[in-house]
């Protein structure tokens, strides 16, 4: 298989989607409004990881594009839990790609304690051969959920997916602590947003003075 040719459209899809999702945040900032998006990242799954997942699921090479949904992956990190559903709503309204599946691991967390909202989309990429429709996964989560998931991913890598029971138990406790933090921060959301607006307006005023 020509891996460079196979991966090129996925790289293009991730680059384009990052620009589009970051554009949502920028529009909120231009309007001096609270943005439901803290930051956006994206990556194309390494070939080694694609092959490992294919072997685990008995997926043949010719079916990689249809069976492996997260070769192109985007992550949208939000300040508050409610913001996740705001972002999901905006994604549903877009007309530049189709949503194929949604997985709500926030209201129904995974056994490990993992929480996030996954949206599987079909994204059209313009190539020299014409339009190619690819699968991509968008994960939407809070800062606390992202912190937990990043560390859980590192431990899974360290232990090759066989995390010791004691560590698993601590991870579960940490997942609940992270979600409790999200819930507590949501209760003072208005105060936090007011403080951020004051800070933002002060910076804008100082910038205007400097320009004069």
Secondary structure, 3 states (H helix, E strand, C coil): CCHHHHHHHHHHHHHHHHHHHHHHHHHHHHCCCCCCCCEEEEEECCHHHHHHHHHHHCCCHHHHHHHCCCCEEEEEEECCHHHHHHHHHHHHHCCCEEEEEEEECCCCCCCCCCCCEEEEEEEEEEECCEEEEEEEEEEEEEHHHHHHHHHHHHHHHHCCCCCCHHHHHHHHHHHHHHHHHHHHHHHCHHHHHHHHHHHHHHHHHHHHHHHC
